[in-house]
Amino acid sequence: MIILLVGAIGLVIVSLQLMKTAHQSKEASLIFAGALVAMSAVGLVAVYLLMDGCMGYLTTGQDTLSAQTSTAMMMALNPLRFLANLY
């Protein structure tokens, strides 16, 4: 997890430096490159979260993401009933 966090932060820093250089030199291609690097950081975190849910399901046999989603949906659809089920 720490390696992923360091990698994502590194990609964001590179992206910000590309954007800063692009702003100073008025280069549109560097702005595009900075946006692509930022999107790769988002993609890195998204793949980690997807694989974390998948590996949790494969190792424990339980769908943790579905349980969290169903709890959130139940609370959003009928909060009073959800609170009554807690007690």
Backbone as JSON, one array per atom type, in Angstrom:
{
  "sequence": "MIILLVGAIGLVIVSLQLMKTAHQSKEASLIFAGALVAMSAVGLVAVYLLMDGCMGYLTTGQDTLSAQTSTAMMMALNPLRFLANLY",
  "N": [[0.83, -1.2, 0.0], [1.95, 1.22, 0.78], [3.9, 1.57, -1.17], [2.32, 1.92, -3.42], [1.02, 4.3, -2.73], [3.2, 6.08, -2.61], [4.02, 5.9, -5.27], [1.74, 6.95, -6.61], [1.66, 9.56, -5.55], [4.13, 10.45, -6.51], [3.6, 10.43, -9.28], [1.65, 12.43, -9.4], [3.14, 14.64, -8.59], [5.0, 14.82, -10.71], [3.18, 15.36, -12.74], [2.19, 17.88, -11.92], [4.53, 19.4, -12.15], [4.96, 19.23, -14.9], [2.7, 20.64, -15.78], [3.24, 23.15, -14.7], [5.57, 23.86, -16.1], [4.46, 23.88, -18.64], [2.68, 25.99, -18.44], [4.42, 28.14, -18.12], [5.87, 28.11, -20.52], [3.93, 28.18, -22.42], [3.04, 25.86, -23.78], [1.0, 23.61, -25.34], [1.17, 20.88, -25.63], [2.57, 19.96, -23.4], [0.74, 20.43, -21.4], [-1.21, 18.59, -22.08], [0.32, 16.26, -21.72], [0.78, 16.4, -18.95], [-1.85, 16.11, -18.03], [-2.34, 13.48, -18.87], [-0.5, 12.08, -17.28], [-1.53, 12.63, -14.75], [-3.99, 11.32, -14.99], [-3.05, 8.73, -15.16], [-2.16, 8.31, -12.57], [-4.6, 8.3, -11.21], [-5.73, 6.07, -12.41], [-3.98, 4.09, -11.5], [-4.56, 3.98, -8.74], [-7.27, 3.27, -8.92], [-7.16, 0.71, -10.11], [-5.81, -0.64, -8.1], [-7.74, -0.54, -6.03], [-9.83, -2.01, -7.21], [-8.59, -4.52, -7.57], [-8.01, -5.12, -4.93], [-10.56, -5.55, -3.84], [-11.28, -7.75, -5.4], [-9.3, -9.67, -4.76], [-9.82, -9.92, -2.05], [-12.33, -11.1, -2.17], [-11.68, -13.52, -3.44], [-9.95, -14.74, -1.6], [-11.32, -14.86, 0.88], [-13.86, -15.62, 0.24], [-16.04, -14.06, 0.49], [-18.06, -11.38, -0.57], [-17.0, -8.42, -0.08], [-17.27, -5.84, -1.08], [-19.86, -5.81, -2.18], [-21.34, -6.14, 0.13], [-20.79, -3.75, 1.47], [-21.81, -1.96, -0.38], [-24.52, -2.7, -0.49], [-25.32, -2.09, 2.11], [-24.94, 0.68, 2.11], [-26.76, 1.39, 0.1], [-29.15, 0.55, 1.29], [-29.27, 2.24, 3.47], [-29.45, 4.7, 2.18], [-31.85, 4.48, 0.76], [-33.85, 3.94, 2.69], [-33.49, 5.38, 5.45], [-34.52, 5.36, 8.1], [-35.46, 2.76, 8.55], [-33.07, 1.39, 8.25], [-31.63, 2.34, 10.48], [-33.28, 1.34, 12.49], [-32.83, -1.38, 12.2], [-30.29, -1.6, 13.16], [-30.44, -1.56, 15.91]],
  "CA": [[0.0, 0.0, 0.0], [2.83, 2.38, 0.86], [4.54, 1.72, -2.47], [1.3, 2.48, -4.29], [0.82, 5.7, -2.34], [4.38, 6.82, -3.04], [3.96, 5.97, -6.73], [0.68, 7.89, -7.02], [2.11, 10.92, -5.2], [5.18, 10.79, -7.47], [2.97, 10.77, -10.56], [0.98, 13.73, -9.26], [4.2, 15.67, -8.57], [5.48, 14.96, -12.09], [2.11, 16.02, -13.48], [2.17, 19.3, -11.56], [5.71, 20.06, -12.73], [4.7, 19.38, -16.34], [1.72, 21.72, -15.94], [3.92, 24.41, -14.4], [6.42, 24.14, -17.25], [3.58, 24.19, -19.77], [2.13, 27.34, -18.25], [5.5, 29.11, -18.33], [6.32, 28.14, -21.91], [2.73, 28.22, -23.28], [3.04, 24.65, -24.61], [-0.22, 22.82, -25.17], [1.5, 19.46, -25.55], [2.94, 19.64, -22.03], [-0.51, 20.38, -20.62], [-1.79, 17.28, -22.38], [1.15, 15.24, -21.06], [0.48, 16.49, -17.52], [-3.17, 15.52, -17.8], [-2.2, 12.03, -19.01], [0.21, 11.57, -16.1], [-2.48, 12.68, -13.64], [-4.96, 10.24, -15.18], [-2.41, 7.45, -14.85], [-2.18, 8.18, -11.11], [-5.96, 7.9, -10.85], [-5.87, 4.69, -12.87], [-3.2, 3.24, -10.6], [-5.34, 3.81, -7.51], [-8.5, 2.55, -9.25], [-6.83, -0.71, -10.3], [-5.51, -1.18, -6.78], [-8.99, -0.75, -5.3], [-10.55, -3.12, -7.84], [-7.9, -5.77, -7.28], [-8.15, -5.37, -3.51], [-11.86, -6.18, -3.66], [-11.25, -9.06, -6.06], [-8.48, -10.59, -3.97], [-10.56, -10.19, -0.82], [-13.39, -12.05, -2.51], [-11.1, -14.82, -3.75], [-9.3, -15.35, -0.44], [-12.26, -15.1, 1.98], [-15.12, -16.16, -0.26], [-17.11, -13.11, 0.77], [-18.05, -10.18, -1.41], [-17.01, -7.3, 0.86], [-17.74, -4.65, -1.75], [-21.31, -5.89, -2.28], [-21.9, -5.92, 1.47], [-20.7, -2.32, 1.74], [-22.72, -1.28, -1.3], [-25.9, -2.95, -0.1], [-25.56, -1.33, 3.32], [-25.07, 2.09, 1.74], [-28.03, 1.54, -0.63], [-30.25, 0.41, 2.23], [-29.31, 3.46, 4.27], [-29.89, 5.8, 1.33], [-33.24, 4.31, 0.37], [-34.74, 4.02, 3.82], [-32.59, 5.54, 6.59], [-35.14, 5.01, 9.38], [-35.47, 1.3, 8.64], [-31.69, 0.98, 8.45], [-31.29, 2.62, 11.87], [-34.03, 0.42, 13.33], [-32.18, -2.7, 12.12], [-29.04, -1.58, 13.91], [-30.7, -1.74, 17.35]],
  "C": [[0.87, 1.25, 0.0], [3.5, 2.64, -0.49], [3.57, 2.35, -3.47], [1.09, 3.96, -4.0], [1.99, 6.56, -2.79], [4.39, 6.97, -4.56], [2.92, 6.96, -7.22], [1.07, 9.33, -6.71], [3.21, 11.37, -6.15], [4.62, 11.17, -8.83], [2.27, 12.13, -10.51], [2.02, 14.86, -9.24], [4.75, 15.9, -9.97], [4.44, 15.7, -12.93], [2.07, 17.52, -13.19], [3.37, 20.05, -12.13], [5.55, 20.23, -14.24], [3.73, 20.53, -16.59], [2.36, 23.08, -15.7], [4.82, 24.82, -15.57], [5.59, 24.53, -18.47], [3.02, 25.59, -19.66], [3.18, 28.41, -18.53], [5.87, 29.23, -19.8], [5.17, 28.16, -22.92], [2.69, 27.06, -24.27], [1.79, 23.83, -24.33], [0.1, 21.33, -25.01], [1.91, 19.06, -24.14], [1.73, 19.61, -21.12], [-1.18, 19.03, -20.84], [-1.01, 16.16, -21.7], [0.91, 15.24, -19.55], [-0.86, 15.87, -17.18], [-3.11, 13.99, -17.91], [-1.5, 11.41, -17.81], [-0.73, 11.57, -14.89], [-3.53, 11.57, -13.77], [-4.34, 8.87, -14.9], [-2.33, 7.23, -13.34], [-3.55, 7.74, -10.63], [-6.2, 6.44, -11.25], [-5.14, 3.7, -11.97], [-3.97, 2.95, -9.31], [-6.62, 3.02, -7.79], [-8.24, 1.05, -9.43], [-6.5, -1.35, -8.97], [-6.8, -1.48, -6.01], [-9.8, -1.9, -5.89], [-9.9, -4.46, -7.5], [-7.98, -6.12, -5.8], [-9.48, -6.05, -3.22], [-11.9, -7.57, -4.25], [-10.45, -10.06, -5.24], [-9.14, -10.9, -2.64], [-11.66, -11.2, -1.05], [-12.82, -13.44, -2.74], [-10.52, -15.5, -2.51], [-10.29, -15.68, 0.68], [-13.56, -15.73, 1.51], [-16.3, -15.26, 0.0], [-16.95, -11.89, -0.12], [-18.15, -8.96, -0.5], [-17.56, -6.04, 0.21], [-19.26, -4.66, -1.88], [-21.97, -5.65, -0.93], [-21.88, -4.43, 1.81], [-21.69, -1.55, 0.88], [-24.17, -1.48, -0.87], [-26.25, -2.21, 1.18], [-25.77, 0.14, 3.0], [-26.38, 2.33, 0.98], [-29.21, 1.47, 0.32], [-30.39, 1.68, 3.08], [-29.84, 4.63, 3.45], [-31.37, 5.7, 1.0], [-34.2, 4.46, 1.53], [-33.92, 4.15, 5.1], [-33.22, 5.14, 7.93], [-35.17, 3.5, 9.59], [-34.06, 0.78, 8.89], [-31.29, 1.18, 9.91], [-32.04, 1.68, 12.81], [-33.41, -0.97, 13.32], [-30.89, -2.76, 12.9], [-29.26, -1.9, 15.39], [-31.57, -2.9, 17.62]]
}
